[in-house]
Amino acid sequence: MSTNVLLTDKLIGDIQGKFFVPGYQRGYRWTDTQVRTLLNDLWEHCNASVQKEYCLQPVVVRHKPEDNCYELIDGQQRFTTILILLLYIKDELNQNFNIKYTLEYETRPDTTKFLTDINGSQADDNIDFFHIFQAKNSIAKWLDSILENDPTLYKITILFRLLDYLSTKTKVIWYEVGDDEDPISLFTRLNIGRIHLTNAELIKALLLKNYDGDVVDRERQERSLQWDDIEKNLRCDNDELWYFITSKKSDGYPTRIELLFDMMANKKDNERDRYFTFFWFENEIKQRGVKNVWEDILRNFLQIKEWYADRVMYHKIGYLISSDSASMADILNIAKGRRKSELLQEIKTLIANSINFKLKEGDTYSDLNYEKNYKEINKLLLLFNVESIIAEEVYQRFPFGKYNTAEWSLEHIHAQNSQGLKNKDTQIEWIKMHIKSVKAVSPNGQYESLLNELETIVKSEKIESRGSFDELFNAVCNALSENTDTEYIHTISNMALLSRCDNSALNNSTFDVKRNQIIEMDKKGAFIPYCTKMVFLKYYTPSSDNQIHFWGERDREAYISAINKTLKPYLLLIDQTF
C-alpha cells in the first residue's frame, strides 16, 4: 500500500479539475438499469423526510501535477454518468451554472467533445457515443416516469431538487494514491470481478497513513502485523471464532476484520450506506487520533478472544448471538466498566429475557405447541443444549459454527403422521425401515399378521391404495407406541433439535427407527446436538422406567423435568415454569 495516501470525502459540488481516463480502461458501458438505479437512489434520498447525505462508490485517483490533472484509476463509469446528468440538467434548465470537472480520454479524445453535445446523429459513430447517448435517453425516460407517477410535480422542480442534492448532499470517498502506486495493477485488482474497495481497505488506509507525524514507521509496521493476526484468527478453527461473534455467514465479509469494525460503529443490518463504517472511523480518528482508535480495536478483539476461551462465557454469549437475542456489539457495550461477575449477571438477565414468552393465562411452557410456537420451542431447546453442556461438564463445546451454517428444525421424537409419505417409493422405504422394529416388539408373534403384510408389500413392491398404506402406518405406529394418545405430538415434550437435512431423512419415523438412525449418523460424524442424542439414548428416563422401543409418557415427563431443571435459574428470573 502506498504510504502517502490521501483519503477523505468530497461533495460532487466540490470536485473540480481535469480527470484523465487512461487507455487501459474500457469506454463508458453503463446500461439503462444501472443509470435508473442511480437516479432512483438519488431521488429517494433527495425526498426523504430527513434528508441525509448520499455516498457513491469510492473514486480512486492519482494526481499528475506535470499535466495539471488527475488520473482516474477507478470510478470512470460513475463519474461519467454524473457528468451526463449534470449536463442534462444544465441543458434542460437553460442555466449557466458551472460544472467544475471535465473528463478527457487517452484513446478516445472525441468523447470529451461529444459529452458537451450529446446527440443522436453521432450516436452510432462508435460504441462509447452509443452508450453515452443511451444514458442520456435513460435520464429522460426516468424523468418522464417520475412525472407520470406524480402529476403534482413539474420537470423544473425535479431537476432543481436533483441539482441541489447532487451539489450539497451527494459525495464520493476520495481515495488519492501516491506516485509509488502502480495504477494499472491497482485498476486490475479493483476491476477483476468488480471488487469494490471495502470499508476494511479504506479504514486500513486511515490507520496506516501518517497523521502529522503521529505514526512512525515502526508503529505502522506493528499495526499492520496486528491487523494480519486478527484477520488470521477470524479465519481459524473452521470459523468457530467467527460464529461465536456473529450468526452472519462469513462469505459476506471478504475481509473478516470488517465485522469488528461494523460492531464498533454500531452499524445496523438495515443500514443502506455502504460506507457507513468507514465514515464512522474517519470521524473517530479525526477526533481521537489513530493510536487511541487502534487501541480500542485491539482491546475489543482481545476481550472477545478471552470470552471465547472461557467455557461458560463462550456458551452463554454464543447462545445469545446464535439465537439473535443479542449482538456482540451489545455484549461489548454492556461489558464496559463492569467486572466479570457483573457482566455474567447481565448476560444471565439477557438470556432470561430471551425466553420470556407471552403465554395465555394459565398456560406453562409445557403447553407450547409446534404449530403455534415453533420459534419459542427452538430457542428453548437451543438454550437447553448449551446449558446442558455447561452443567454436565462434558468434554466438548457447542459448535456454534455448525449450528449457524445449517438450517435447523424441530424433530418430532415420535412419528407425527403419514402426510409426508405421498408416493409408493417413499411408502415402501418407510415400511422397510420399520420391519426390524416391529419384529423387536413382537417376540411372541403378537404382530405376526402385521409383519407378514409388511414383508409381502416389500417383496411385491405394491401397495393397494393410499388408504391401505394409512391403515398400515397407523398399525405400525400403534405397535411401536405406548398408547394411541397423540395429544402430546406437537408439544415440547416430543421435540428435539436436528438439522433440516437430517430431519428430512427421519421424518415420519417412529422413535425406535429414529433412534437407530441417529446412532448411525452420529457414528458417521454428523453433528447431532448433545441433548438430541441424550433423548434418543433415553438418558433422561430413569432406568427402572426404561423401555427402549417406545417414547412414552414417563419418557416425556422425565424429558420435561430435565429441561425444567436445567433452565430453572432463568425461569425463576421471569417467573415461569414447565
C-alpha positions in Angstrom: 0.0 0.0 0.0 1.2 3.5 -0.8 2.4 5.4 2.2 1.2 8.8 1.0 -2.5 8.1 0.5 -5.0 11.0 0.7 -8.3 9.6 2.0 -11.3 11.9 2.5 -14.8 12.5 1.3 -15.8 15.1 -1.2 -19.1 16.6 -2.3 -19.9 16.4 -6.0 -20.2 20.1 -6.0 -16.6 20.5 -4.7 -14.9 18.2 -7.2 -13.0 20.2 -9.7 -10.3 19.9 -12.3 -9.5 17.8 -15.3 -9.8 14.0 -15.0 -7.8 11.9 -17.4 -9.1 8.4 -18.3 -6.1 6.3 -19.3 -6.1 3.9 -22.3 -6.0 0.7 -20.2 -9.7 1.3 -19.2 -12.6 0.4 -21.4 -15.1 3.0 -22.5 -18.4 4.0 -20.9 -20.7 1.0 -20.7 -23.4 1.7 -18.1 -26.8 0.2 -19.1 -30.3 1.7 -18.7 -30.8 -0.4 -15.5 -27.6 1.0 -13.9 -28.5 4.6 -14.7 -32.0 4.2 -13.4 -30.8 2.6 -10.2 -28.5 5.5 -9.5 -31.3 8.0 -10.3 -33.8 6.2 -8.1 -31.3 6.1 -5.2 -30.6 9.8 -5.6 -34.3 10.7 -5.8 -35.2 8.5 -2.8 -32.6 10.2 -0.6 -33.4 13.6 -2.0 -37.1 13.2 -0.9 -36.5 11.5 2.4 -38.3 13.1 5.4 -34.9 13.6 6.9 -32.5 14.3 4.1 -29.2 12.6 4.6 -26.0 12.6 2.5 -25.7 10.0 -0.2 -22.4 8.4 -0.9 -21.3 6.9 -4.2 -18.6 4.3 -4.5 -15.0 5.4 -3.9 -13.2 7.3 -6.6 -9.6 6.3 -6.9 -7.3 8.9 -8.5 -3.6 9.8 -8.8 -2.6 13.4 -9.0 -0.4 14.3 -12.0 0.9 17.8 -11.3 3.0 17.8 -14.5 -0.2 17.6 -16.5 -2.3 19.5 -14.1 -4.9 16.7 -13.9 -6.0 13.6 -12.0 -5.5 10.1 -13.5 -8.9 8.4 -12.9 -8.0 4.9 -11.9 -11.4 3.7 -10.7 -14.8 5.4 -10.8 -15.0 6.3 -14.5 -18.5 4.9 -15.1 -20.0 6.7 -12.1 -18.1 10.0 -12.9 -19.3 9.9 -16.5 -22.9 9.2 -15.5 -22.9 12.1 -13.0 -21.4 14.4 -15.6 -24.1 13.3 -18.2 -26.8 14.0 -15.6 -25.3 17.5 -14.7 -25.0 18.4 -18.4 -28.6 17.2 -19.0 -29.9 19.3 -16.1 -28.0 22.3 -17.3 -29.4 22.0 -20.8 -33.0 21.4 -19.7 -33.0 24.3 -17.2 -31.1 26.5 -19.6 -28.9 27.6 -16.7 -25.4 28.7 -17.0 -24.1 27.1 -13.8 -20.5 25.9 -13.6 -19.7 22.2 -13.8 -16.3 22.2 -12.2 -14.8 19.0 -13.6 -14.2 17.6 -17.0 -13.3 14.2 -18.4 -10.6 13.5 -21.1 -9.8 10.2 -22.6 -6.4 9.0 -23.7 -7.6 6.8 -26.6 -11.0 8.5 -27.2 -10.3 12.2 -27.4 -13.5 12.9 -29.3 -15.6 11.7 -26.4 -14.8 14.9 -24.4 -16.4 17.0 -27.1 -19.4 14.6 -27.6 -20.2 14.9 -23.9 -20.8 18.6 -24.3 -23.3 18.0 -27.1 -24.8 14.5 -26.8 -26.9 14.0 -30.0 -28.4 11.1 -31.9 -26.7 12.0 -35.2 -23.3 10.9 -33.9 -24.5 8.1 -31.5 -23.6 5.4 -34.0 -20.1 6.7 -34.7 -18.6 4.5 -32.0 -19.6 2.3 -29.1 -18.8 4.9 -26.5 -21.0 7.5 -28.1 -23.8 5.0 -28.3 -23.8 4.2 -24.6 -23.5 7.9 -23.6 -26.5 8.7 -25.8 -28.4 5.8 -24.3 -27.6 7.1 -20.8 -29.0 10.5 -21.7 -32.2 8.8 -23.0 -32.4 6.8 -19.8 -32.4 10.0 -17.8 -35.1 11.5 -19.9 -37.3 8.3 -19.7 -36.7 8.2 -15.9 -37.8 11.8 -15.6 -41.0 11.0 -17.6 -41.8 8.1 -15.3 -41.5 10.3 -12.2 -43.8 12.9 -13.7 -46.3 10.2 -14.7 -46.3 8.7 -11.2 -46.8 12.1 -9.5 -48.8 14.6 -11.6 -48.3 17.3 -8.9 -44.6 17.6 -9.8 -43.1 19.7 -12.5 -39.9 18.8 -14.5 -38.2 22.0 -13.4 -38.9 21.2 -9.8 -37.4 17.7 -10.1 -34.3 18.9 -11.9 -33.6 21.8 -9.4 -34.0 19.3 -6.5 -31.6 16.9 -8.1 -29.1 19.6 -8.8 -29.2 20.9 -5.3 -28.9 17.4 -3.8 -26.0 16.5 -6.1 -24.1 19.7 -5.3 -24.7 19.8 -1.5 -25.5 16.3 -0.3 -24.0 13.7 -2.7 -20.4 12.8 -2.1 -17.7 10.3 -3.0 -15.0 8.7 -1.0 -11.9 10.4 -2.4 -9.0 7.8 -2.5 -5.9 9.5 -3.8 -2.9 7.3 -4.1 0.7 8.3 -4.3 3.3 8.2 -7.1 4.7 4.9 -5.9 1.4 3.1 -6.7 1.2 1.3 -10.0 -2.1 2.5 -11.4 -2.5 -0.4 -13.9 -2.1 -3.1 -11.2 -4.4 -1.2 -8.9 -7.1 -0.9 -11.6 -6.8 -4.6 -12.4 -7.2 -5.6 -8.8 -10.3 -3.4 -8.3 -11.9 -4.5 -11.5 -11.4 -8.2 -11.7 -14.9 -9.4 -10.8 -15.8 -5.8 -9.9 -14.1 -6.0 -6.5 -15.0 -2.7 -4.8 -12.9 -1.1 -2.2 -14.3 -2.3 1.1 -14.7 -0.5 4.4 -11.9 -2.5 5.8 -9.5 -1.4 3.0 -10.4 2.2 3.4 -10.1 2.0 7.2 -6.7 0.4 6.8 -5.5 3.3 4.7 -6.7 5.6 7.5 -4.9 3.6 10.2 -1.6 3.2 8.3 -1.1 6.6 6.9 0.8 9.4 8.5 -1.1 11.9 10.6 1.3 14.9 11.1 4.0 12.6 12.4 1.6 10.8 14.7 2.7 7.4 13.4 6.3 6.3 12.9 7.3 3.5 10.5 7.8 1.0 13.3 4.4 1.6 14.8 2.8 1.4 11.3 4.5 -2.0 10.7 3.5 -3.3 14.1 -0.1 -2.2 13.4 0.0 -4.0 10.0 1.1 -7.2 11.7 -1.6 -7.0 14.3 -4.1 -6.4 11.6 -3.0 -9.6 9.8 -3.1 -11.5 13.1 -6.7 -10.5 13.8 -7.7 -11.5 10.2 -5.9 -14.9 10.6 -7.7 -15.5 13.9 -11.1 -14.8 12.4 -10.4 -17.5 9.8 -9.1 -20.3 12.0 -10.7 -23.3 13.8 -13.1 -23.9 10.9 -14.6 -20.4 11.5 -15.6 -21.2 15.1 -14.4 -17.9 16.5 -16.3 -16.1 13.7 -19.5 -17.9 14.5 -19.0 -17.2 18.2 -19.0 -13.5 17.3 -21.9 -13.5 14.8 -24.5 -15.7 13.2 -23.9 -14.0 9.8 -22.4 -16.1 7.0 -18.7 -15.4 6.7 -18.8 -15.2 2.9 -20.4 -11.8 3.3 -17.1 -10.4 4.6 -14.2 -10.9 2.2 -12.1 -9.1 4.8 -13.1 -10.6 8.2 -11.9 -7.7 10.4 -14.6 -5.5 8.8 -17.1 -7.3 11.1 -15.2 -6.0 14.1 -15.3 -2.5 12.6 -19.1 -2.8 12.0 -19.6 -3.7 15.6 -17.6 -0.8 16.9 -19.5 1.6 14.6 -22.8 0.0 15.7 -23.8 -0.5 12.1 -27.3 -1.9 11.8 -28.3 -4.6 9.4 -30.7 -2.2 7.6 -28.1 0.5 7.1 -28.1 1.4 3.4 -24.9 3.5 3.3 -22.3 1.1 2.1 -19.5 3.1 3.7 -21.2 3.9 7.0 -18.5 2.2 9.0 -15.7 4.0 7.1 -17.2 7.4 7.8 -17.6 6.5 11.5 -13.9 5.6 11.8 -12.9 8.6 9.8 -14.6 10.8 12.3 -13.3 8.9 15.3 -9.7 9.1 14.0 -10.1 12.9 13.4 -11.5 13.3 17.0 -9.3 10.9 19.0 -6.3 10.0 16.8 -5.1 6.8 15.2 -3.4 5.4 18.2 -6.4 5.6 20.5 -8.7 4.2 17.9 -6.4 1.3 17.1 -6.0 0.5 20.9 -9.8 0.3 21.0 -9.8 -2.2 18.1 -7.2 -4.4 19.8 -8.9 -4.2 23.2 -12.2 -5.3 21.8 -10.7 -8.2 19.9 -8.7 -9.4 22.9 -11.8 -9.2 25.0 -13.7 -11.4 22.5 -10.8 -13.8 22.5 -10.9 -14.0 26.3 -14.6 -14.8 26.3 -14.1 -17.4 23.5 -11.5 -19.2 25.7 -13.7 -19.1 28.8 -16.0 -22.1 28.7 -19.0 -20.5 30.5 -18.8 -17.2 28.7 -18.4 -18.9 25.4 -21.6 -20.9 25.7 -23.8 -18.1 27.2 -22.7 -15.4 24.8 -22.7 -17.9 21.9 -26.4 -18.8 22.7 -27.4 -15.1 22.8 -25.8 -14.4 19.4 -26.9 -17.7 17.7 -30.5 -17.1 18.9 -30.4 -13.5 17.7 -31.2 -12.4 21.2 -28.2 -10.0 21.4 -25.2 -9.0 19.2 -21.5 -9.0 20.1 -21.7 -5.2 19.9 -24.4 -5.3 22.6 -22.2 -7.5 24.8 -19.1 -5.3 24.3 -21.1 -2.2 25.3 -22.5 -3.9 28.4 -19.0 -5.1 29.4 -17.6 -1.5 29.5 -16.7 -0.6 33.1 -18.1 -3.9 34.6 -16.2 -6.7 36.4 -16.5 -10.2 35.1 -19.0 -11.2 37.8 -21.2 -8.2 37.0 -21.1 -8.9 33.3 -22.0 -12.5 33.8 -25.1 -11.5 35.8 -26.1 -9.1 32.9 -25.7 -11.9 30.4 -27.9 -14.2 32.6 -30.6 -11.4 32.6 -30.3 -11.2 28.8 -30.7 -14.9 28.4 -33.8 -14.9 30.7 -35.3 -12.1 28.7 -34.7 -14.1 25.5 -37.1 -16.8 26.7 -39.7 -14.6 28.4 -42.5 -15.5 26.1 -46.1 -14.2 26.3 -48.4 -17.1 27.1 -52.1 -17.4 27.5 -53.3 -17.0 31.1 -52.9 -20.4 32.9 -50.5 -21.9 30.3 -47.0 -23.0 31.1 -44.1 -23.7 28.7 -45.2 -27.3 28.6 -48.2 -26.0 26.6 -46.0 -24.5 23.8 -47.1 -26.0 20.5 -45.1 -26.9 17.4 -47.6 -25.3 15.1 -48.0 -22.0 17.0 -44.8 -21.6 19.0 -42.1 -23.0 16.7 -39.5 -20.2 17.3 -40.1 -20.3 21.0 -39.6 -24.1 21.3 -36.5 -23.8 19.0 -35.0 -21.2 21.3 -35.7 -23.1 24.5 -34.1 -26.3 23.1 -31.0 -24.4 21.9 -30.6 -23.0 25.4 -31.2 -26.4 26.9 -28.4 -27.9 24.7 -26.0 -25.1 25.6 -26.7 -25.1 29.3 -26.6 -28.9 29.5 -23.1 -28.9 28.1 -22.0 -26.4 30.7 -23.8 -28.3 33.6 -22.6 -31.7 32.6 -19.0 -30.5 32.1 -18.8 -32.8 29.1 -15.6 -32.6 27.1 -17.0 -30.7 24.3 -18.1 -27.2 23.3 -21.3 -26.5 21.5 -20.2 -25.9 17.9 -21.9 -22.6 17.0 -20.2 -22.7 13.6 -22.0 -25.9 12.7 -25.2 -24.6 14.2 -25.1 -21.3 12.4 -24.2 -22.7 9.0 -27.0 -25.3 8.9 -30.8 -24.9 8.7 -32.4 -26.2 11.8 -35.8 -27.6 12.5 -37.7 -29.3 15.3 -37.8 -33.0 15.1 -40.8 -34.9 16.4 -39.2 -37.5 18.7 -42.1 -39.9 17.8 -43.8 -40.1 14.4 -46.2 -37.3 13.5 -48.3 -38.6 10.7 -48.2 -40.1 7.2 -48.8 -36.9 5.3 -45.2 -36.6 4.0 -45.3 -40.1 2.6 -47.0 -39.3 -0.7 -45.7 -41.7 -3.3 -45.2 -45.5 -3.5 -41.4 -45.5 -3.3 -41.3 -43.4 -0.1 -44.1 -45.5 1.5 -42.3 -48.8 0.7 -39.0 -47.4 2.1 -40.8 -46.4 5.3 -42.1 -49.9 5.6 -38.6 -51.4 5.1 -37.2 -49.1 7.8 -39.9 -50.2 10.4 -40.0 -54.0 9.9 -37.0 -54.6 12.2 -38.5 -52.5 15.0 -41.9 -54.3 14.7 -40.1 -57.6 15.0 -38.3 -56.4 18.1 -41.5 -55.7 19.9 -43.1 -59.0 18.7 -41.0 -61.8 20.3 -44.1 -63.9 20.9 -45.7 -63.3 17.5 -48.4 -60.9 18.6 -47.7 -58.8 15.4 -47.1 -61.8 13.1 -50.0 -60.8 10.8 -48.9 -57.2 10.5 -45.3 -58.4 9.8 -46.5 -60.7 7.0 -48.4 -57.9 5.4 -45.4 -55.6 5.6 -43.0 -58.1 4.2 -45.4 -59.0 1.3 -45.5 -55.3 0.3 -41.7 -55.0 0.3 -41.4 -58.2 -1.7 -44.0 -57.3 -4.3 -43.3 -53.6 -4.2 -47.1 -53.0 -4.4 -49.5 -51.0 -2.2 -53.2 -51.3 -2.9 -54.1 -47.7 -2.2 -53.3 -44.6 -0.2 -56.0 -45.7 2.3 -54.4 -49.1 2.8 -51.0 -47.5 3.5 -52.5 -45.1 6.0 -54.0 -48.2 7.8 -50.6 -49.9 7.8 -48.9 -46.7 9.1 -51.3 -46.4 12.0 -50.9 -50.1 12.8 -47.1 -49.8 12.9 -47.2 -46.6 15.0 -49.6 -48.3 17.4 -47.3 -51.3 17.7 -44.3 -49.0 18.3 -46.1 -46.7 20.7 -47.0 -46.9 24.4 -50.6 -45.9 23.6 -52.6 -44.2 20.9 -52.9 -40.9 22.7 -51.4 -38.2 20.4 -52.2 -35.0 22.3 -48.6 -34.7 23.1 -47.3 -34.9 19.5 -46.8 -31.2 18.9 -45.7 -30.3 22.4 -42.1 -29.6 23.5 -42.1 -33.0 25.3 -41.9 -34.6 21.8 -39.4 -32.2 20.2 -35.7 -32.2 19.7 -33.3 -30.1 17.6 -32.0 -31.5 14.4 -30.6 -30.1 11.2 -33.2 -29.8 8.4 -31.2 -32.2 6.2 -31.2 -34.9 8.9 -34.8 -34.2 9.8 -36.0 -34.9 6.3 -34.3 -38.3 6.5 -36.0 -39.1 9.8 -39.4 -37.5 9.2 -42.5 -39.7 9.9 -40.4 -42.4 11.5 -41.3 -43.9 14.9 -39.0 -43.4 17.9 -37.2 -46.8 17.6 -36.3 -46.2 13.9 -35.2 -42.7 14.6 -33.0 -43.8 17.5 -31.2 -46.3 15.3 -30.7 -43.9 12.5 -29.4 -41.1 14.8 -26.9 -43.5 16.3 -25.7 -44.4 12.8 -25.5 -40.7 11.8 -23.5 -40.0 15.0 -21.1 -42.8 14.2 -20.5 -41.3 10.7 -19.6 -37.9 12.3 -22.9 -36.0 11.7 -23.5 -33.1 14.1 -26.3 -34.3 16.4 -26.9 -31.8 19.2 -26.0 -33.1 22.6 -29.5 -33.1 24.1 -31.0 -34.7 21.0 -28.5 -37.6 21.4 -29.4 -37.9 25.1 -33.1 -38.0 24.2 -32.8 -40.9 21.8 -30.4 -42.7 24.1 -33.1 -42.4 26.9 -30.5 -40.6 29.1 -33.3 -38.6 30.9 -35.5 -41.6 31.7 -34.9 -43.5 35.0 -33.6 -46.9 34.2 -36.5 -48.6 36.1 -38.9 -47.0 33.7 -36.9 -47.5 30.6 -38.2 -49.4 27.6 -36.0 -48.9 24.6 -38.5 -49.1 21.7 -41.2 -46.5 22.7 -41.3 -42.8 23.6 -43.9 -43.0 26.3 -45.4 -40.8 29.0 -42.7 -41.5 31.6 -40.1 -40.5 28.9 -41.8 -37.3 28.2 -42.2 -36.4 31.9 -38.5 -37.1 32.5 -37.5 -35.0 29.5 -39.6 -32.0 30.6 -38.2 -32.4 34.1 -34.6 -32.3 32.8 -35.4 -29.2 30.7 -37.1 -27.5 33.7 -34.1 -28.3 36.0 -31.5 -27.1 33.5 -33.3 -23.8 32.7 -34.6 -23.2 36.2 -32.2 -20.2 37.0 -33.7 -18.4 34.0 -37.3 -19.5 34.6 -37.1 -18.1 38.1 -36.0 -14.7 36.8 -39.1 -14.5 34.6 -41.4 -16.3 37.0 -42.2 -19.1 34.5 -42.4 -22.9 34.7 -42.9 -26.0 32.6 
